[in-house]
Amino acid sequence: MARRERVMRMSVELPLWRALAGYRVLTMLYAIGFFATAHSGFARPWLAVAYYALLLVWTLATLPKVQNAASCTKRFLAADLTIALAGILLTPFADAHERVMDGGPTLPSIWTAGSVLAFAIKGGWRWAAVASTLVAVANLVERGTPARDTVHNVVLVWVASIAIGYVVEVARASERTLARALEIEAATRERERLARDIHDSVLQVLAMVQRRGAVIGGEAAELGRLAGEQEVALRTLVSGGLVPVSRVSEDAAEGAVVREVEEPEAADPDGPVDLRALLAPYAGSLVNLAEPGAPVLLAPGTARELAAAVGAALDNVRRHVGERARAWILVEDEPDEVIVTVRDEGPGIPEGRLAEAEGEGRLGVALSIRGRLRDLGGTAELISVPGQGTEVELKAPKKTVGTTARGKAADHD
């Protein structure tokens, strides 16, 4: 079945663009409403009406332009700021001179701040500084003198726009960092899945060729030696692995992007799987299986992974205790989880041996058992007492969203 691609998209910019679109509409209505209540005091009301008609049409027509960074082009920003500056400079011609000198609002009023904020969200604090400086100059020209309230409003817009622009730049950098971290995590999970598959098949065959070649001797011994060398090299590769080059931020308008390839599960029309059916093939003259009388139902992927971990534990028994070693499997169906215990009659695992084996690249326990259960949201605990055998306790939650499983039980250490 073809693999599917899951796209995770993150953006703190999109809420800012939505807020800006709403701000522009509300402030446009505010400016028009103020004029409607005070139009009798305007020296040339017809000039103000013409400007507000333009402002109304422009604001509504350009709403798609302030939906994201890609739509908000430099040409739009320049035209938007020009309309704001024109409204400021037209104020002395439309409004009464006394009201202008008393600090009355300009024609665009607080709508101008939306134009400056668009610069800040689009280009960061540098673009915001340029836009707010032009607005400051236009306000000083409109008043003719640097009055205190004018300077106060100018400084407020200047500081606020630069601060928002800086926050946007930091947010973008944080998105890229987070996306890179998620991509590394996804690559690590995929590497571990591939390592389990390789460990469950290729490494087992290479180890078998090495052992059989040494027994047969002659040319087969040389073939076994070469297989052993390749086994060591392959173990080193799967235990180290590579992290691919980052592919984040494919579209800055939509935020940082992480693409994670998933292996889909085959469609299962019968729903949950009875774990007992998957564990039954392991039972035999040397392996005793104790299970509940009722079905132990799990999600298909969870059941297969748990059965594969049990098989990996039994492979460990055969390899380290002996081909004729006895083992016991106990299945417990709890309300929230399934517990499977695998116990053998071997000499046990010396203290520190598992850590030593993992350092040598022998990742059977780390990947084929613990890795599988970790991906399922469960746990794998090994209890070993010298001279009294080893017990592997596997716990898997019944409701889990984990990775899918492929492959069979493996040779591991």
Salt bridges, closest charged atoms under 4 A:
GLU5 OE1 - ARG259 NH1 3.25
GLU13 OE2 - ARG172 NE 2.44
ASP80 OD2 - ARG24 NH1 2.78
ASP95 OD1 - ARG99 NH2 2.82
ASP149 OD1 - ARG143 NH1 3.35
GLU169 OE2 - ARG126 NH1 3.84
GLU183 OE2 - ARG247 NE 3.41
GLU185 OE2 - ARG189 NH1 3.21
GLU190 OE2 - ARG3 NH2 2.88
GLU190 OE2 - ARG193 NH2 2.66
GLU192 OE1 - ARG374 NH2 2.58
ASP197 OD2 - ARG193 NH1 3.23
ASP197 OD2 - ARG406 NH2 3.12
ASP200 OD1 - HIS199 ND1 3.92
ASP200 OD2 - ARG372 NH2 2.42
GLU222 OE2 - ARG225 NH2 2.49
GLU229 OE2 - ARG225 NH1 2.35
GLU231 OE2 - ARG235 NH2 2.79
GLU250 OE1 - ARG259 NH2 2.98
GLU260 OE1 - ARG6 NH2 2.67
GLU260 OE2 - ARG189 NH2 2.53
GLU262 OE1 - ARG4 NE 3.21
GLU262 OE2 - ARG6 NH1 3.05
GLU263 OE1 - ARG3 NE 3.07
ASP274 OD2 - ARG276 NH2 3.08
GLU305 OE2 - ARG196 NH2 3.52
GLU305 OE1 - ARG372 NE 2.92
ASP315 OD1 - ARG318 NH2 2.22
ASP333 OD1 - LYS398 NZ 2.63
GLU356 OE2 - ARG353 NH1 3.63
GLU360 OE1 - ARG353 NH1 3.88
ASP375 OD2 - ARG196 NH1 3.06
GLU393 OE1 - LYS395 NZ 3.82
ASP411 OD2 - ARG235 NH2 3.50
ASP411 OD1 - ARG319 NH1 2.43
ASP413 OD2 - HIS320 NE2 3.63
ASP413 OD2 - ARG353 NH2 3.45
ASP413 OD2 - ARG362 NE 3.47
